[in-house]
Amino acid sequence: MASSSTELEYRSATVTTCEAIWLWRLLQNLWVEVLTPILIYYNNISSMQLAKSLVFHVRTKRIEVHYHFVREQVLSGEVELRYVRTDRQVVEIFTKVLGSDKLHHFSEMLGLQHLKVMYLRGRTCGTTR
């Protein structure tokens, strides 16, 4: 169990890194050219600093060794973590319940458009004859 949000976010970064590398290798096997380093956008500065640091921190001694995989990948240059502000973190549209303002904002960022629902009789939703 994670004891801090930094530890939880660091574990999440490790899982994301593993999945990104797996996808990168799959694409290589399919002869698709993929640029390196793999960019992972992140909104937790503390866990990004932990991944980039070579220094052992007393507060992180409970993090299991296999979670430091992300650090190895960052230091080797295979993966690059980039900061993105929370209000620009578009992935939240898929992972969180959002208010209508944020939902509309992230939908626009993704280029999603509202489609009118058509009834079987040909009139659009919200209109009457």
Salt bridges, closest charged atoms under 4 A:
GLU7 OE2 - ARG11 NH2 3.00
GLU64 OE1 - ARG11 NH2 3.13
GLU80 OE2 - ARG82 NE 2.88
ASP87 OD2 - ARG85 NH2 2.89
GLU92 OE2 - LYS96 NZ 3.28
GLU108 OE2 - HIS104 NE2 2.87
